[in-house]
Amino acid sequence: MKRLSVKATIVMDFIHVLEYLWKAAWRFFDKGDEAVEEWVAEKSVNILNGHCSQVAKGLRISASKRKITDRINIDKCADYLLNNKEILQYGIALKSGFPIASGVIEGACRHLINDRLGITGVRWSLQGAEAILKLRSLKSSGDFKGYWIFYKKMSKKRHYFF
């Protein structure tokens, strides 16, 4: 992005953060302890509110106070939070309308791509698949009518787009 002078917002998938938190949690709690869920929820909310550095610091302090010797997953989680704090700005991402987890993206891909192009026995050329995906994107976004009006106006001027 820097090389091409492209501005973009990168947001780390929150599900990845949760995976690290859960692995760290099991170093603090015994298997089956129901308090682990509240602990993970509290840490998650703190991260969502922009306090990933404080969560990382708290994990390390708590592990030291409890004299936990096998703290690999705790340190991995803390390092992950600190190393990625610039792309863990979930409050800003949510205010901007960005998804913070991959489920939305995966659902959109399934709807736009797989539901149409993944039909059994159908083969697509690259050009045909691209044309269909453009049309499906326009229809799903609600922009098809505006695009069609623009296309008809431009085609009268002998400008063709496909």
C-alpha positions as CSV (number, residue, x, y, z in Angstrom):
1,M,0.0,0.0,0.0
2,K,2.8,2.4,0.8
3,R,4.6,1.6,-2.4
4,L,1.5,2.4,-4.4
5,S,0.4,5.3,-2.2
6,V,-2.9,3.6,-1.4
7,K,-4.8,4.6,1.7
8,A,-6.7,1.8,3.3
9,T,-8.0,0.9,6.7
10,I,-6.9,-2.4,8.0
11,V,-8.9,-4.1,10.8
12,M,-7.8,-7.3,12.4
13,D,-10.5,-9.9,12.5
14,F,-11.9,-9.9,16.1
15,I,-12.4,-13.7,16.0
16,H,-8.5,-14.0,15.9
17,V,-8.3,-11.8,19.0
18,L,-10.8,-14.0,20.7
19,E,-8.8,-17.2,19.8
20,Y,-5.7,-15.7,21.6
21,L,-7.8,-14.6,24.6
22,W,-9.3,-18.0,25.0
23,K,-5.9,-19.7,24.9
24,A,-4.6,-17.3,27.5
25,A,-7.8,-17.8,29.6
26,W,-7.2,-21.5,30.1
27,R,-3.8,-20.7,31.8
28,F,-5.7,-18.7,34.4
29,F,-8.7,-21.1,34.8
30,D,-9.2,-24.8,35.3
31,K,-11.1,-26.7,32.7
32,G,-14.8,-26.4,33.2
33,D,-14.6,-23.3,35.3
34,E,-17.6,-21.1,34.3
35,A,-15.9,-17.9,35.4
36,V,-13.7,-18.1,32.3
37,E,-16.6,-16.9,30.1
38,E,-17.0,-13.7,32.1
39,W,-13.2,-13.2,32.1
40,V,-13.0,-13.5,28.3
41,A,-16.1,-11.2,27.9
42,E,-14.5,-8.5,30.2
43,K,-11.2,-8.6,28.3
44,S,-13.0,-8.6,24.9
45,V,-15.1,-5.5,25.8
46,N,-11.9,-3.7,27.0
47,I,-10.2,-4.5,23.7
48,L,-13.3,-3.4,21.7
49,N,-13.1,-0.1,23.7
50,G,-9.5,0.5,22.6
51,H,-7.7,-0.8,25.6
52,C,-5.6,-3.6,24.1
53,S,-2.3,-2.4,25.7
54,Q,-3.9,-2.3,29.1
55,V,-5.3,-5.8,28.6
56,A,-1.9,-7.1,27.5
57,K,-0.2,-5.5,30.6
58,G,-2.9,-6.9,32.9
59,L,-2.4,-10.4,31.5
60,R,1.3,-10.3,32.2
61,I,0.9,-8.8,35.7
62,S,-1.8,-11.3,36.6
63,A,0.3,-14.2,35.4
64,S,3.3,-13.0,37.4
65,K,1.2,-12.5,40.6
66,R,-0.3,-16.0,40.3
67,K,3.2,-17.4,39.6
68,I,2.0,-19.2,36.5
69,T,5.0,-21.0,35.0
70,D,3.5,-22.2,31.7
71,R,2.6,-18.8,30.4
72,I,3.3,-19.3,26.7
73,N,-0.3,-18.6,25.6
74,I,-0.5,-15.6,28.0
75,D,2.6,-14.1,26.5
76,K,1.6,-14.9,23.0
77,C,-1.8,-13.1,23.6
78,A,-0.1,-10.1,25.2
79,D,2.5,-9.9,22.3
80,Y,-0.3,-10.2,19.7
81,L,-2.3,-7.4,21.3
82,L,0.7,-5.1,21.6
83,N,2.1,-5.9,18.1
84,N,-1.2,-5.3,16.4
85,K,-2.6,-2.4,18.5
86,E,-2.8,-0.1,15.4
87,I,-5.2,-2.5,13.6
88,L,-7.2,-3.3,16.7
89,Q,-9.0,0.0,16.7
90,Y,-12.5,-1.5,16.8
91,G,-14.3,1.5,18.1
92,I,-13.1,3.6,15.1
93,A,-13.9,0.7,12.7
94,L,-17.4,0.3,14.0
95,K,-18.1,4.0,13.9
96,S,-16.9,4.0,10.3
97,G,-19.3,1.1,9.5
98,F,-16.5,-1.5,8.9
99,P,-17.0,-5.1,9.9
100,I,-14.7,-6.3,12.6
101,A,-15.1,-10.0,12.0
102,S,-14.9,-12.1,8.8
103,G,-18.4,-13.5,9.0
104,V,-19.9,-10.5,7.2
105,I,-17.3,-10.8,4.4
106,E,-17.7,-14.6,4.1
107,G,-21.5,-14.2,3.9
108,A,-21.2,-11.6,1.2
109,C,-18.8,-13.8,-0.8
110,R,-21.1,-16.7,-0.4
111,H,-24.1,-14.6,-1.6
112,L,-22.4,-12.9,-4.5
113,I,-20.0,-15.5,-5.7
114,N,-20.7,-19.1,-4.6
115,D,-24.5,-19.0,-4.9
116,R,-24.2,-18.2,-8.6
117,L,-20.9,-19.4,-9.8
118,G,-20.8,-22.5,-7.7
119,I,-23.8,-24.2,-9.4
120,T,-23.0,-27.9,-10.1
121,G,-22.0,-28.6,-13.7
122,V,-21.7,-25.0,-14.8
123,R,-18.4,-23.7,-16.2
124,W,-17.5,-20.0,-16.5
125,S,-15.1,-18.1,-18.6
126,L,-13.2,-15.5,-16.7
127,Q,-15.0,-12.7,-18.7
128,G,-18.4,-14.3,-18.2
129,A,-17.9,-14.8,-14.4
130,E,-16.6,-11.2,-14.0
131,A,-19.7,-9.8,-15.9
132,I,-22.1,-11.8,-13.8
133,L,-20.3,-10.8,-10.5
134,K,-20.5,-7.1,-11.5
135,L,-24.2,-7.4,-12.2
136,R,-24.9,-9.3,-8.9
137,S,-22.9,-6.7,-7.0
138,L,-24.9,-3.9,-8.5
139,K,-28.2,-5.6,-7.8
140,S,-27.2,-6.6,-4.2
141,S,-26.0,-3.0,-3.4
142,G,-29.2,-1.5,-4.8
143,D,-27.2,0.4,-7.4
144,F,-28.4,-1.5,-10.5
145,K,-31.1,1.0,-11.5
146,G,-28.7,4.0,-11.4
147,Y,-26.1,2.0,-13.2
148,W,-28.6,1.0,-15.9
149,I,-29.8,4.6,-16.5
150,F,-26.1,5.7,-16.8
151,Y,-25.3,2.7,-19.1
152,K,-28.2,3.5,-21.4
153,K,-27.2,7.2,-21.5
154,M,-23.6,6.4,-22.3
155,S,-24.4,3.7,-24.9
156,K,-26.2,6.3,-26.9
157,K,-23.0,8.1,-27.1
158,R,-21.3,4.9,-28.4
159,H,-19.3,4.3,-25.2
160,Y,-19.5,0.6,-24.3
161,F,-18.5,-0.8,-20.9
162,F,-18.6,-4.6,-21.0
